[in-house]
Amino acid sequence: MNLFLMNIRNKGISDYFSHILALAIAIIVLFLVASTFHEYHIGLSSVHEESEANLVLENIASVSLKLHSEYGESESNGFNGTILAKKKLDLPEKIGGNRYRVSFEDEGDAYIFLDITSLRGETYNKTLYGLDIDLEGSFQSPGDALVEYVAHEDSDLIRIGEAGL
């Protein structure tokens, strides 16, 4: 009889440990699946954000280059500081659900920088080749963004900013 009770106790403990082991394996598998889906979502969001950022940069670059091709050959004498053209930009309010800031940088080559305020804090940029012109300005409110072509005697200027520069 004593041997019978020992077999019942051992079997009970064995079942208990096998249930705990199965539960631990299930939790680990669930964690791995959730982690994989999270990484996939983050990667997909990054690709989407980069695509939207590149569209915004292309839009600003094409408007800037178009203004330069239309007014770059005009004679600037007598127009010093005069705005020859203004173009309102049609840009999304947010990129990837995040606000962003656009700025022109002119350090030998002309760059357009786009900084996205997100957890990753991504920065995208585009080089404008073939522009022998000064660039300046920035904006954070895309709904009111403008590109202006300003005539100067020495070198014309393309400026970006919010309405009411």
N, C-alpha and C positions, 0 to 999 in steps of 0.2 A: 504494500500500500504506500509505503514511503517513496518507493521508486516512481509510482504513478503520479504523486503530487509534484515530484521534482520535474517530470516531463511536462506537466501542465504549466508550471512556473517558467521553465525555460522557453517553452513555445510562446507564452504570453509576452515575455521580454523580447523575444526575437521578432514577433509581430510588431511590437511597439517601435523597435529600432528600424524595422523595414519601412514603417509608415513615415517615420521622421526622415529617413534617407530619401524616400520618394518625394516627400514634400520639399526637402532641400533641393533636390534635382529640379523639380518643377519651378521653384523660385529662381534658380540660376538660369534656366532656359527662358523664363519669362523676362528676366532682367536683360539677357542677351538679345532677345527679340525686340524689346522696347528700345534698347540702346541702338540697335541697327536702324530701326525706323527713325529715331531721333537724328542720327547722323545723316540719313538719306534726306530728311526734311531740311536740315541745315545746308547740305550741299545743294539741294534744289533751290533753296532761298538765295544762296550766294550766286548761283548761275542766273537766276531771274533778276537779282539786284544789279549784277554786272551788265546784263543785257539792257536794262532800263537806263543805267548810267551811260553806257556807250551811245544809246539813242539820243540822250540829252546832249552829250558832248558833240555828236555829229550835227545835231540841229543848230547849236550855237556856232560851230565851225562853219557850216554851210552859209548861215546868214552873214557871218563876219567876212567870209571870202567873197560872197556875192556883193556886199557893200564895197569891199576893196576893189573888186573888178569894175564896178560901175563908177565909182568916184575917185579911184586911185590915180587915174590919168588926168583928172580935171586940174585946171590951173588954180592954185591956192592963193595967188596974190589977191589981196584985198579981202580975203575971207578968214583972216586970222582969228581963230576961236569960234568960228561960225559952225553950227551943226548943219551939215549938208543933207543928212538923212537920218531917220529914226525908224527902227523896226521893232515892234513888240514881239517878244518871244512867246511861243505857245508851248509851255513846258508843264509837266505834271507837278502837282503840289508836293507829292512825296515819291520817293524811290524805295521800293521794297518796304513800304510802310514807315519809312524814316524820313525826317527832314534832311535837307542838304544845302550846301553852300557852294557857289561857283565863283571862281576868281580867275582873272587874267594875270599871268606872270610873264615878264619880258626879260629873260636873262640870256641874251644872245639869240636864242631861238624863242619863238612865241609859243607859250603853253596855255592851255585851258585846264585848270584844276577843278575837280569836283570832289568835295569832301562830304561823306554821308555820316550823319550823326546816328550811329547804331552801336550795338554792343561790340561789333568787330571794328568800328571806326575806319572803314575802308576809304581809301583815296584813289581816285581814278584821274588820269590826265590824258590829254591829246595834244600833240605838237602840230602847230599850224606852220607848214613849210611854205616858203616862197612869199612870206609877208615881210616887206621892208617898211614896216610901219610900227608905231608905238601902240602898245596895248595897256589898258589900265581898267581898274574897277572890280567890283564884286557885288553879289547880291545873295540874300537868303530867302527872299519871298518871291518864288518863281511866278506867282500870279501877276506881278507888276514888273517883270523883267524887260529891259529894253537893251538894244544894241544901237549905238550912235556912231556915225562917222563924222568926225570933227576935223575941219581944215585948219592947218597951221602952215606958216611960211617954211619952217625947216623940215618938219616931218608931220604928216597927218596922223591922226589918232583914231583908233577904234576903242570905244569905251562901253563897258557893260555896267548895268546898275538897275536900281529900282526906279519906277516912274518918279519924276520930279528930281532928277539928279541935281 
